[in-house]
């Protein structure tokens, strides 16, 4: 599981910084786990602060810390996306998840629409 998370972080490094570095990904993973184990203050913003303090040379953007936090935190980003054709933006959400799957989000297209409810 840890190797899979580190690989996802490595993918994010390429996306956000244009580099692939498995050692850096493992270091970020370890820092994120330490942040997550810190207790109630373990948020994406506290992770961003930790990354800024420990790895300041890389100047990680804010979105990077949020993405890493979503990978590390098992309850963060979990849920079900109920897609219905009645929602004009549902197709965008489904397309985004198809292009970049999130293992903790389930897409359920079998939800009744307003027309099916009567």
Buried (B, 14 or more C-beta within 10 A) or exposed (E): EEEEBBBBBBBBBEEBBEEEBEEBBBBBBEBBBBBBEEEEEBBBEBBBBBBEEBBEEBEBEEEBBBBBBBBBBEEBBEEEBBBBEEBEEBEEBBEEBEEEEBEBBEBEEEBEEEEEEE
